[in-house]
């Protein structure tokens, strides 16, 4: 087993390697003067089971290209099997034609990774489950729910009654799985998007009055939808509202928006490197152990289905 890290989230890669009782393959990953990606592995990987760890987060295109170049380098270095470990899969929100004459970019990215030479993909909380079907190679989609449920229990107050809220109808299944684990109920925010990047809460479906509300989702980007949903929940009589969201993209002024919102706390994972300032009510939990265990099971040809529960 050989672990190789790109530049997008090296701290997570180091933590995964520590859990796997391994070290990262020394590599030179640089840029030519004109911006082209240059990759050279400084250790023999011939015949090895190679895992390349790279989130395709901001800058998305640079990190995606870097990942493909590393895969190609591993392929041409005679690696036996190449697994692309992509904790955050960029372009996942472009999983269908949302309007006339628009691309399905998630499918394009799947084709690019396969063509580059990846033999399988290991990721977490894909924005849409059907993206797994875009690949012609195995895709293991881990869930952060295990990590989040453990964190909620650690911070649970005695006799707390939780309601798990999805910020849109599409996340109702995710909220239901959380609710089942805590014997709670769910609520759904009915929203509409008057323009790209903007959202308006229309209705709140479900009972939140007198309960601790927890918003659950896969991605927080600008934070507008999240903060609007939190306000609607508090207006409906909730005691407080927290958010547990897997991928903290947190673009533009998202951290400021979260700090100024009614949210008690936003909990995200480290699938994307943390770039929030102190005091912005954002707390990060690590998924390194989960990825490390998945990698160990893959390389030992063991079942990893229990990690999807």
Secondary structure, DSSP 4 states (H G I P E B T S, - for coil): -EEEE-SS-HHHHHHHHHHTT--BPPEEEEE-TTS-EEEEESS--TT-EEEEE----SSHHHHHHHHHHHHHHHHHTT-SEEEEEESS-TTTT--S--STT---HHHHHHHHHHHHT-SEEEEE--SSGGGGGG-SSEEEEE-THHHHHHHHHHTPPTT--EEEEESSGGGHHHHHHHHHHHT-EEEEEEEE-SSTT--EEEEEES--TTSEEEEEEEEESSSHHHHHHHHHHHHTT-SEEEEEEEEE---TTHHHHHHTSS-SEEEEETTS---PPTTSSEEEE--HHHHHHHHHHHHTT---GGGG-
